[in-house]
Amino acid sequence: MVIISGAHPELRPWRKLSVEEIAALSEVSPRRVWQELEEGILPGRTKGRTRHSFGPRDVFYFRLVRHLEKALTLTQSVRRELHEAIYRVHEHPSSWLKTDTGWELTPVQASFDARQPFAESVKKVRLFIHGKRRIESRPDILGGEPVFKGTRIAVRHVGDLLLKGVPRAEVQEDFPRLDDEDLTFATLFAQLPRPPGRPRKALVLRREGA
């Protein structure tokens, strides 16, 4: 817990995740994110900004809440204390005490093992950061539809196939240039809404080598 950012410096500057991105990475509904905003658990927009911005710690918060809610009922005040404790871990390290079975959060007098949701959070955010660096959007390629760099493979199309239940092995066979991380990122990407703008033309895609 106390290594949320210290041991993962590449995650520190990622403070630009949207409501939809935080929901996809945390595997919760966007409605749940908005609920936490409305209840004042998550901070509102920074003055002068037009959208909410979140970071890796917010992914960890939602994954930890999901993990705890399997066995506990978390009140609004407890969730608020939990979120605040995650963000103030370096300012008030005494809020978190290491035990034989996990970590104890002293403000809410709770003890639990947070290793699994923490590891899942780091893995998801790292994959998302890597995936964003692997894609590009150019007007001369599929009308600007985001594709994997160096290809004409639309990221959203690949993700949609997987979300519709097409076996990963079959998708991998159709697009051999993509690795397993690419497919996982495509699934995340396909869950995000398209950015506002002019409607795009329908894509006509072929298998590689066809």
Secondary structure, DSSP 8 states (H G I E B T S, - for coil): -TTTTTT-GGGTT---B-HHHHHHHHTS-HHHHHHHHHTTSS----TT-SS--B-HHHHHHHHHHHHHTTT----HHHHHHHHHHHHTTTT-GGGEEE-SSSEEEGGGTEEE--HHHHHHHHHHHHHHHHHHHTEE--TTSGGG--EETTS--BHHHHHHHHHTT--HHHHHHH-TT--HHHHHHHHHHHTS---SSS---------TT-
